Amino acid sequence: MYALVTAYLDDPDEKLKPIILKMVAGLDDYVKATRKEKDVLLFGFLIKSLMVCAGYLNSEQALNLSTWISNCHSQNSTAFNRLIDY
């Protein structure tokens, strides 16, 4: 997703924008369907890509999803404790 957004910024091909937004929608659907604590760590890797989509493509869905993931990481001490204990 990040690569597609940067490609879109380099050469604003309007065919890319709906593809990127569809990826965001698919991720949002997946996250909503599988919101389990064990998955929160995996979702963290999406924050950067989602924030780029939110900022450059004005995607409120990407902003909301990245906010939810960030909040889970900051509020879920278990997730961070696993990383620290590892």
Order of alpha helices (4+ residues) and beta strands (2+ residues): alpha-alpha-alpha-alpha-alpha-alpha
